[in-house]
Amino acid sequence: MPPDGGSNGGSIHTSGGYLQMKDRVFRFLVEKMGFRVLAIENKWGATDRVAQFVQTCQGSADEALVEAFAPMWRSTEMRDLAQWMCNWNRT
């Protein structure tokens, strides 16, 4: 176990730098490799609100995240990614 008592990076996997990297990798996979799915560890069914936002662009990304995700996933990076996915789907 790491000295801080965390679990192999679990205490930092949602920090801004990691989320920015995940965003860049996801966008690359969508734009260049044809991927169309993003999986996030969360309660089953809780992310339906975000999925609906990404598909329809109704409401706001902020509202979708607050209703769907645990606090650790409610970040500007995740909001921006949800908005990007909405915009991507529109095109």
HUUR-V701893 format. One record per backbone hydrogen bond with DSSP energy under -0.5 kcal/mol. NH is the residue of the N-H (numbers start at 1). CO is the residue of the C=O. If there is no record, write none. Layout:
# HUUR-V701893
nh:co
NH:CO
NH:CO
This chain:
# HUUR-V701893
nh:co
2:6
5:2
8:6
10:7
12:9
13:9
15:12
19:15
20:16
21:17
22:18
23:19
24:20
25:21
26:22
27:23
28:24
29:25
30:26
31:27
32:28
33:28
33:29
34:30
35:29
42:40
46:43
47:43
48:45
49:46
51:47
52:48
53:49
54:50
55:51
56:52
57:53
64:60
65:61
66:62
67:63
68:64
69:65
73:70
74:70
74:71
75:73
79:75
80:76
81:77
82:78
83:79
84:80
85:81
86:82
87:83
88:84
89:85
90:86
91:87
